[in-house]
Each structure stands twice: as C-alpha cells, then as structure tokens.
Amino acid sequence: MKERPSSRQKILLPLCVLLAALALWSLLSVLRLFPESLFPSPGQVARGFYEEMQRGRLFDDTIASLFRVSVGFVLAVVLGVPFGLWLGHRVGARMAFLPVINFFRSLSPLAWIPFAILWFGIGDTPAIFLIFMAAFFPIVLATLSAVAGIPTIYFRVAQDYGIGGVEMLCRVTLPAIMPQVITALRVTAGLSWLVVVAAEMIAGRDGLGFLIWDARNGLRSDLLVVGMIVIGFMGVVIDRILVQLTRIPSVRWGYER
C-alpha cells in the first residue's frame, strides 16, 4: 500500500526544505565565499524585491509575461488537442503527419527567435509565436498517442449502448485521454514559461526575461535573483492550477483505472 501524506505533511515538509535552503543561503553569504556583487545575500534580494515593488515594475513585468504565456499556450491547446484527437482516430493521417510533428517537436523553440523577430518585430507577438511553437507539437503528439492507446473495447461497449458522435467524444474519448493530456499540459506549460523568459531576453522590451537581462546589464545581481524567484514561483502556481484539472470526476476515473 502506498503511504498517503497528510495535509500537515504537505505543508510542513516543503516549508522545512525552504527554511533549510534559506539558512544555507544566509550562511554562505555570512562566510563571504563569493563577492556580494556575484552572490547577493537574502537581505539584498529582499531590498531589491521591495525596490521593484515600489516602482511597480515587477508587477508590470509579471503581468506582461503571464499575458504572453496565456495567449500562446491557450492557442496551442485550442488548436493542438482537436488536431491530436483527429489524428488519433485516423490511422492514415497519423502515418502521414507523425514524422512532421516529431520533426518540429524536436526543434528547439529558441531556434525560431530570428524568424520571430524578422516576421513580427519586437513586442508581444514574437513571444506568443515562440510559446505556441513550443507547446503545440508536444500537445498534438500527447493527444494523438493517448487516443491511439484507448482500448477498442471502450468504443464497442459505447456503440452497443447507442452512443456515438459528440456523445462518444465527451463520455468515452475525453475521460480516457485526460490524464495523459493533463500531464502533457503541465509539461508544456512549464516549457512555455521557460521560452517566454528566453524570448523576452532577446526580443522583448518588458517582462520577467527582460527584467533579468536588464539587471545583468546593470550588474544588479540582487535583481537577477528577484527575477529568478518570481519566475520559479509563477511556474509553480501555473502547475498547481493545472493540477486542479485532475479533480474533475470524469478525469479522476481515468487516473483510477
């Protein structure tokens, strides 16, 4: 039997690890093994965080990055999941498109940066394009693989009960594939968050990626850490939001089976 952690353990254990990491960080800062300009102390980072919050820049940059990730990721999901469903049910189409999908999935999204700048210039659009390219192909591949892996008996039983068309999609296909699709969404959401930071460093005028690049140019290592902390925190928040999809009753059936 697998041991299930209690609610208290879910809170206390991560908190203990976080406090231990802060204590180690503080100790290394006190020992001054590295220059302060290269290894800022927790106090310096806290002051930098307060400074950015007072200026309002941190909030604006976070909103800008979240907007780009949301638009690019939602476009990838809205187009990728239906395309993957279609390919999963069509063997001939799957054989035709699968090599192309795998080819583009294997390309680093950052390789598209020169084209994104040439086609869309500087601003939101190139970052959204890069996020879409990073998320679309993995989502398509995960969806079609999940559909192709559904046992045929599910569809036969549904047909025996007179279920077909849209009802078959909603009551059989989607509940069966959602666990794999949600896992793919969590992975691609994290990848999208990484891509937007890289895109903003090169082709942005605001956003968390630009904040880090600007801090690097200004030799503000404390602001570098501030940006890294916010990026990590927002990545965890996005993942936790997607995890809530597993609580849907029809999705929980897919996990339990």
C-alpha positions, 0 to 999 in steps of 0.5 A: 500500500502506498503511504498517503501524506497528510495535509500537515505533511504537505505543508510542513515538509516543503516549508522545512526544505525552504527554511533549510535552503534559506539558512544555507543561503544566509550562511554562505553569504555570512562566510563571504565565499563569493563577492556580494556583487556575484552572490547577493545575500537574502537581505539584498534580494529582499531590498531589491524585491521591495525596490521593484515593488515600489516602482511597480515594475515587477508587477508590470513585468509579471503581468506582461509575461503571464499575458504572453504565456496565456495567449500562446499556450491557450492557442496551442491547446485550442488548436493542438488537442482537436488536431491530436484527437483527429489524428488519433482516430485516423490511422492514415493521417497519423502515418502521414503527419507523425514524422512532421510533428516529431520533426518540429517537436524536436526543434528547439523553440529558441531556434525560431527567435530570428524568424520571430523577430524578422516576421513580427518585430519586437513586442508581444507577438514574437513571444506568443509565436515562440510559446505556441511553437513550443507547446503545440507539437508536444500537445498534438503528439500527447493527444494523438498517442493517448487516443491511439492507446484507448482500448477498442473495447471502450468504443464497442461497449459505447456503440452497443449502448447507442452512443456515438458522435459528440456523445462518444467524444465527451463520455468515452474519448475525453475521460480516457485521454485526460490524464495523459493530456493533463500531464502533457499540459503541465509539461508544456506549460512549464516549457512555455514559461521557460521560452517566454523568459528566453524570448523576452531576453532577446526580443522583448522590451518588458517582462520577467526575461527582460527584467533579468537581462536588464539587471545583468546589464546593470550588474544588479545581481540582487535583481537577477535573483528577484527575477529568478524567484518570481519566475520559479514561483509563477511556474509553480502556481501555473502547475498547481492550477493545472493540477486542479484539472485532475479533480474533475470526476470524469478525469479522476476515473481515468487516473483510477483505472 
